[in-house]
Amino acid sequence: MRYRPEHKAAIHRKIVKDASRRVRTQGITGSAVADVMRDAGLTHGGFYKHFGSKDELLIESLSDAFTEIADTLTRAAQKSPPAIAWKAIVKTYLRPEYADHVEHGCPLPALAPDLARAGKAIRARVPAEVLKYRSRMLPYMPGRRKADKARNFIAIFATMTGAMAIARLFPDPAIRAAILTHARNFLLRSF
C-alpha cells in the first residue's frame, strides 16, 4: 500500500517529537531508536526511510526542543509590555513544572554535559541551534544596543540553565522550587 507524502511527513514529525521528549528525559545515549520507532507504531527497520542516521534524528530532535521552548518563551514575552518582556521569559523558564517535566523544558539544562561529550558530528551542529535560540530571544532581552542584549542573554540564560540543572538534582519539590525562586528573584533584580 502506497502512502501519500503527507502521511510520511506526519510520521516523520511524530518520530521527531517523540525523540525530542525522550532525549531530554533520557539523555542522548539513553533514547534507543527501537523505542522511538515502536512508539510511532513503526519497526526499527522503518527508521532509515526517515533518517540517515541516529545523529540525524538527534539533531532534528534537538532543533525541535529548542523551537518548542523558544515558542513558549516568545509567547510569554509577547504578552508583556516590551520593556519587561525579558522578565516574562525568566518567570516562564524558571517554573517548577519545567524542573518536574524535563521532556517539555529547555534542552540546555538537560543535555549540555551530554552534548559537550558527543561525537564531532553532533558537536559541530549544536552551536547553530543555540544561535537560532539566541536570535529568537535577543529582541526581548534588556539593553539598548544589540551588544548589550547579547551580553544580557548570556548572563540570563546561563543563570537560568544552571538553576534549572541544579534544581533537578533535588527530589524534594520544595527545594527545587526554592532554587528556581531564588534564581528568578536574583535575575529580576539584576537588570
C-alpha angles and dihedrals in degrees: 000000000000119000125211118251089250089061092054091047091050092050090047090052091048091052092049093047092050092046090048092057094041095050092052090049101039104024128243095293097038100065112081123208090226091058093048092048093045090053089052089053093249137115124252088249091061089063093084092057086067106029138030093215145349088262089059090053090046093053092048091048091050090049089051091050093050091047092049095052093040090053091051093048093045091053090051092048094048091055090058132072108271095246092060102030090112089060090058088052091052093047092048096045095048096052115133089234089070090052090050096042109043091173092070101040137083113302093222100077090040099046113017095105091045092048092049088057097040124113122281094261092058096040090052093057102040097075090060090056092049091049091051088051091049092049090054092050099039097081090060098046120108117258140082100241129047090245090055091049090049093051091046091049090057093048094044098044095041089053093046093045092049093046092050092048092049094044090055090059091069120076092199109092091208092057092046090051092048092053091050092045093051092049092046093049092046092052095044090054095043105067 
